Amino acid sequence: MNRQVIWAFFIVGLLLPTSAGAAVIAHAFTEVNTQQTTVSTSYVDITGAAITSGNFTAGKKYLLVISAQLGDTVGNKRDYIRALHGTTVFAESEMIIRDVNAAQRTVYGWMTVWTAVSGEGIKLQFATAAAGTATADYITLLAINLSDDVTENTDWFFAESATNLGLTTTFQDGGAITFTPGTASHDWLVLSYAQSVVTAGGPFPISRLDRSGEATSSLPEARRQPIGTAEINGYPLARVFTLAAASNTFKEQSALDTGTSGTRLHSAIFALNLNKFRNHAFAYTEADSALSATDYATQLQTLSVTPDVISDVWVGAYWGFDRNASAREAEFRVQLDNSDQPAGQTTSNLQFAGGNDGAADEHPMILHTMPNLSAAAHTIDLDASSDSATGAPAGQQMTLWAVTMELAAAGAAAPQRMLLGVGQ
């Protein structure tokens, strides 16, 4: 849906200097809540979708998490999106997708751990095929400093595989981490990402988050059939696990549903101990939930979080859209205390599908946001629906998490934030 009056909000939390024991983990966040468009067939910057170099310290490591909602006002056009540091492309961040019609959107999600380079910030770019108009909406970029207040290979773990891997119907390991938590019963956020391409029409690239050791699981899992052979699929997955003080291995694993005409270009896995932060909450439901045909009438997930002090709170949502029928589309939103977060999702009523309208598609749906919350109880909901109940479309593997940027140690108040409003 195109809006006649467009507002853009760019919300930035500066990466303030911190020291051991400081109250706030250094972080930056940018959110663009208005539809951006381009007719360029070469990559161009997305207005506002950037975190500037002044927010980074060279040599320090940062968790980068980016999400957006990509589409085109012209049906059956190929659209492109990617992230850069400075003028250098994160090659593993690129997604190339084509939706069947102009009403459809595809969720873009990507994460990595980046060692900052002097004078470089991060930004998003997009492009379209000839005669198309690419759109990007509800864009978020998050950077969290992992070097100062949390310890690598103790509080967080990251691994990736950048080697191209020929895919088969057997799941193959990508990025993998193995660790034993120092304290039992802590909650760990685990993010995985895979980038894949097919060289012949037909097969579904599949990505899953695999756990072994203390316990075993292979969910969440996502799959999507490309329309053609030039698309590059990106699969962002997320789940929170409560771990014992026992060895756990987490892996991104990829496969094809049939044949061997596909390649995984990149794979990554990340885990973060949420108990290092002052407050957090999460909820996870594995079983399928039937989607209503009434907009946003199905509550897929809910949680309550209560910050001890006013704080920026990283809110994340993940769910899988299990189509169960060709040509099904989904709608979804995140609400904070019964209001859209980010604002405008209900009115926009964007339709999500992507790929070849395959009945076996299980689309990864992800959204990140960062409200500044008062020291009180807040309710966060993940709502969804489908354009039709025919075929029994469902949500699956639904996850919500909320974590304050205040660290567990007592200290100073949350950082100041800057809000800019631009009307067109």
N, C-alpha and C positions, 0 to 999 in steps of 0.2 A: 504494500500500500504506500503510495507517495503522499507525503504530507505537504499541504500548501504553505503552512507556516513552519519554519524549521528553526530550532534552537540548538545550539551546540554548547556543551558544558565540558570544560577541560579541568579535571580535578587533579592536582599535583600535591603529593606529600614529599617534601624535599628529603634527600638522603642526609640527615643531620649527622654530624660527627658523634660517635658514641665511644665509650670505653667499657672495660670489663665491669659488669655489674650495673651498667646503665639501664634505665627502665624501658627504653624504646629501641627496638631493633631498627636500624637505618633502612628506609624503604622509600620508594617512589611509585606513584600510581597516576596513570592518565586514562581518562574515560571520555570517549566521544559518542554522544547520544543523539546524533543526527545523521541522517543518511548522506554519505559522501558519494560522488559519482565521477566517472571519467569515461571518455570515448577514446582515450589514447591506446594505441596498440603496442606501445612501449611502456615499461614501468614508470610510474610517476608517484610522488609522495602522496600519502593520504593526509589531508589537512588535519592538523591537531594530533595525529597518531604518532607521537614521539615522546621520548624522555631524553632531555638534553644532556650533554657531556658533563655539565657542572654537577650533576647528581651522582657521578661515579668517581671512584678513586682508582687510578691505574694500578694494576697488579692484584686488586682484590676480586674475590669471586662473588657473583650475583646469581641468584635464581631469577630467571626470566620466564614469565608466564603471560602468554598473549592469546586473546580470543577475539573473534569478530564474526559477523554474519554477512556472507558474501552472496551476491546474486547478479542479475542483469535485467534491465527493463525490456530486453528483446529475448524472446524464447530461443532455446537451443544454441546459445552462444557460449564459447569457452571464455572463462575468466580466470585471472591470475592474481595471486597474493603472495607476499614474501616479507621477511624481516631483514633489516640490515643493522650492522654496527658501523658507525661512520658511513663510508661509502662501500663497505665490504658486505656482500650478501652472506647471510647465514644460509648456505645452500640447502641444508636439511629442512629449512622452514617453508620452502615453496610448496604451495598447493595449486594445482590447475584443475578446474572442475567445470562441468557443463551441466546445467539443469535443463529439464525437458521443456519447461515453459517459463514465461516471464514472471509468473507469480511466485516461483519457488526460490528459496534461499538454501544455502549450505553453511553449516557451522564450521568455522575455521578455529583450530586450536593448536598451540605449539608451546613447548617448553624446552629449556636447556639451562645449564650452568655455564656462565660466561666469565672469563677473566678480563676485566675492564682494560681498555687500551687508552692511553693518554689522548685527550682531545676528542674522544668518540662518545656519542650517545647512541640510542637505538631508535628505530623508526619502522613504520610499515609502508609498503608500496603496493599498488595494484595496477592492473591493465585489463584490456578486453580484446576479443577478436574483432576483426573488421566488421563495421556496421553494428557493433554492440555498444551498450552503455553499462559498464560495470557499476555495481552499487556495493557499499560497505556500511554497516550500521552496527550500533552497540559494540563499539571497539574498546578493548581494554588492554593496557600494557602495565605490567607489574614487575618491579625489580626489588629484590630483597637482598641486602648485604649479608652474605654468609660467612664473612671472614672475621668479623669483630666480636660477635656475641654468641655464636654457636660454633661448634667444633666439627670440622670435617672428619668423617669416619668414626664419629662418636654420636653427634646429634643429627647429622645428615650424611647421606651417601648418594653418589651419582656415578653412573657408568653409561657409556654409549658405544655403539658400533657404527662406524662410518664406511665399512666395507660392503660393497654391493653383494647381495646374496640372491642366487637363483631360488625361487620359491617352488615348492611342491605341495602335495596334499598333506605332508607331514609337517607338524609345527617345528620350527627351528628357532633356537635361542638367538636373541639379540643382546641388547644391554642387560647386564646381570649384576646384582649386588648380593653379598652374603654378609650378615652381621648378627651379633648377639647383643640385644639391648642390655644396658647396664642396670636397668631397673625394670622389674616386671610390671605389667598392667598399664604401661604407657601407651598412648594412642599415636600411631604413625600414619601420616598422609603419604600415600605412594602414588606417584604420577608416572605414566609411561607414554611413549610416543613412538609411532612408526610412520615412515614415509615409503610408499610403494607405487609401482607402475606396472601395467600389463603391456605385453607386446602383441597380443591378439585379443580380439573381442570375445567376451563371454565369461571368463573366470572372475570370481570374487576374491580380491585380496582380503585377508582376515588378520586381525591383530588381537592378542589377548594379554592380560596381565596374569602371569603365572606365579604361584607361591608354593614353596616346598620347605621341608625342614620340620619346624614345630607343628605345622598343619599344612594341608594341601588345598589348593583351589585354583581355578583357571578362569575366573571372572573378575572384572567385566571383559566382554569380548565384543568386537564390532566388525562388521563386514559391509562392503558396498560395491555394487557392480558398476564400473565405469561405462559411460556411453561409448567411448572410443578408446583408441590406444595411446592418445597423447595426454590423457589426464594423469595427474600425480595425486594420489590419495594421501591424506594425512589423518592419522588415527590417534587422537588424544584420549587417554583413559585415566580414571581416577578412582581411588577407594581409600578408606581409612581402616586400618587394622589395629586391634588391641593385642599387643604382643607380650608373651612371657619373656623371662630372661633365658631364652633358648635360641639356638641358631635358626635363622630364617633366611631363605633365598628368594629374591624377587627377580623376575625376568620379563622382558617384553618378548613375546614369541609371535612369529608370523607364519602364514601358510596361504595356500590357495584352496578354493573349494573343489577345483578340478584342474587337471593338466599341470604344465610346468612353464607356461608363458607369462611369468611375472617375476619381478625383481624387487626386493626390499632395498631401498637406497640408504636408509638410516634407521637406527633404533636407539632409544634412550630410556633410562629408568632413574627415578629420583625418590628418595624417602626422607622425611623430615619428622622429628619427634615433636609433636604438638604440645607435649607437657613442658617444653622449654618456654612456653609462653604463658602469660598470666592467666588467661581464660581461653577456653575453647570448648566447642561442642561439635558433635557429628551425628549423622543418622544414615543408615544403610539398609536398603531392602532389596533382596535378590529376586524374589518371585515376581512374575509378570503381573501387571496391573492393567486391566482393560481400559482403553481410552474412550471417553465420551465423545460424541459428535458435537456437543455444545462447547463453545470456546472456553478453554481453561477450567472446565468443570471437574476434571480429575486431579485431585491433590496427590501427587506422586510421593512427596516427602515433606516432612516438617521437622523443625527443631527449635529449641529455645536456648538463647545464649544471654548471659548476664555479665557484662564487663564490670570489674571492680571500680574502674575509673573511666572517665571519658577516653575513648580510644578509637583509632582506626581499626576496623575489623575486616580481615580478608574473608570474603564469602565466596564459596565455590559450589557449583552445582554440576553434577554429571548424571546423565541417564541414557539408556539405549532405546532408540525408537525401533521397535520390532514391527515391521510393516504388516507381515502376514497376508498381504494382498498387493497386487501391482497398483501403481498410481495413487497410493495413499500419501497424504501429506500430514504433517504435525504442526501444532502450535505449542509453544511453551513460554513460560515467564518465571521469574523469581520475584517474590514479594517480601517486603520487610514491614512487619506490623500492618499488613493488609494494604500496603501501597507498593506499586511497582518499584523495584530496585534492580537496574536503573529505571528511571522514569520513562513512561511512554510506551512500554511494551504492549499493554493491552490495546491501546488505541492503534498502534502500528499493525498489530495482528498479522505478523509476518508468517508465511507458510514455509515449512522446512521439509525438504526431501533431498534432492541431490542424487546424481547417478542415473541409472538406467531404469528407474521405476520397478526394480525387481522385487518380487514378493518375498524373497529370502533376505532382503537388506535388513541390517541391524545398524542403524546410523548412530554414531557417537555424537551426543548433544552435550555441549559444555558451555558454561558461562561463568565469568569471574567479575566481581565488583568489590568496592571497598568503601562502605559508608563509615562515617564518623559517628559512633554510638555513645549515648549517655550511659551512666552507671545505673542501669535498670534492666529488667528482663525484656528481651526482644524476641519476637517470633519470626522465623524465616520459613517460607513455603516455596515449594517447587510445584507448579501447576502445569498441566498439559491437556491436550485434546487432539483429535484427528478430524479431518474434513468429513469422514464418514466412518461409521462403525462396521461397515461391510468388510468381512474378512477377519474381524476381531484384531485390529491393530492394538499394540500394547506398549507400555513402558516397562523397562526392565533394568535391574542393577542400579537403582536410584540412590544417589549419594548427595548429601549436603554436608558442608563443613563451614565452621565459622571460627576464626582464630584472631585474637587481638594482637596488634603489633607491640603491645606492652609485653615485656619479658616477665618471667616468673619472679625475678628478684624485684624487691621494692625499689622505687626511685622516683624520678621526675615525671611530670605530666607528659601527655602525648604531644607530638610535634604539631606546630601550626600548619594549616593547609591553606591553599589559595584557590579560590573559585572564580572562574571567569565565565561570563555569560555573553554569547554572541548571537544576535538575532539577525535573520535574513528575511 
